[in-house]
Amino acid sequence: MSLLEPDEPPAVIVERAAGTSPYVLVSDHAGRRFPRATGTLGLGPADLERHIAYDIGIEPVAREVARALDAPFVAQTYSRLVIDCNRPTHVAASIPEVSETTAVPGNRALGDGARQARIAALFEPYHQAIAAIVDARAEQRRPTVLIAMHSFTPVYMGAQRPWEIGLLYNRDPRVALAALDLLAGDDALTVGDNLPYAVNDDSDYTLPVHGERRGLPHAGFEIRQDLIAEVAGQEQWILRLTRLLRDLLPLLPRGGLTD
């Protein structure tokens, strides 16, 4: 039986699948819905407003940047607490029993059937949607640059994070390093080079699978969430990132078209 009932919203939003831009923007943690069947996993309303539930502010920013660029946009609509769509499904953080320091009662001792239901209903449709767009572009020999959009907390485990934006990568730094060079001229920003996170095969899924394995230029963009929690900040970052991505494209190999 499916985790989602027929009247519940779909797990993934896809906009402009055939957009003209070389960029494909994705947002793994855009949403904070919970399936009716899971409830809120034993968490109260205050926890559902925190970063543990979703990437605060990133959905409107990513959506509007994609719209401005005429780029495909793919977003997950359910909370990362139900299943994290940027984690390999075999790792503990995929369906966390503890997120940061907060216990998630509804994820404790989850049976294999319940785990597979979350994968089938939420994880797989999201990544199938990304793969379908990227596959279609490859067949058409269209350039593709994959950008994963996230936000991060200004304080984590008691440690302050000074960066306004971070550029993330693992084996392929082409996009991130070019973006870092462009941002270096902005004295108003403290920019993280693989900070506050670095991409790896255990902590990430989207960029390793859809970017690295396909040989596509890609990067993770992390914006500090307090800067985009409100509309005014979102509008500033929409303009900043749209300009950055436009300036970045000529600096990439063959405009992002891989051999």
Secondary structure as GFF3:
##gff-version 3
##sequence-region A 1 259
A	DSSP	beta_strand	12	15	.	.	.	ID=ss1
A	DSSP	beta_strand	23	27	.	.	.	ID=ss2
A	DSSP	alpha_helix	45	48	.	.	.	ID=ss3
A	DSSP	alpha_helix	58	69	.	.	.	ID=ss4
A	DSSP	beta_strand	73	76	.	.	.	ID=ss5
A	DSSP	three_ten_helix	92	94	.	.	.	ID=ss6
A	DSSP	beta_strand	98	99	.	.	.	ID=ss7
A	DSSP	beta_strand	102	103	.	.	.	ID=ss8
A	DSSP	three_ten_helix	105	107	.	.	.	ID=ss9
A	DSSP	alpha_helix	112	118	.	.	.	ID=ss10
A	DSSP	pi_helix	119	123	.	.	.	ID=ss11
A	DSSP	alpha_helix	124	139	.	.	.	ID=ss12
A	DSSP	beta_strand	145	152	.	.	.	ID=ss13
A	DSSP	beta_strand	155	156	.	.	.	ID=ss14
A	DSSP	beta_strand	159	160	.	.	.	ID=ss15
A	DSSP	beta_strand	165	168	.	.	.	ID=ss16
A	DSSP	alpha_helix	174	183	.	.	.	ID=ss17
A	DSSP	beta_strand	191	193	.	.	.	ID=ss18
A	DSSP	alpha_helix	206	206	.	.	.	ID=ss19
A	DSSP	pi_helix	207	212	.	.	.	ID=ss20
A	DSSP	beta_strand	218	224	.	.	.	ID=ss21
A	DSSP	three_ten_helix	225	227	.	.	.	ID=ss22
A	DSSP	alpha_helix	231	248	.	.	.	ID=ss23
A	DSSP	three_ten_helix	249	251	.	.	.	ID=ss24
A	DSSP	three_ten_helix	253	256	.	.	.	ID=ss25
###
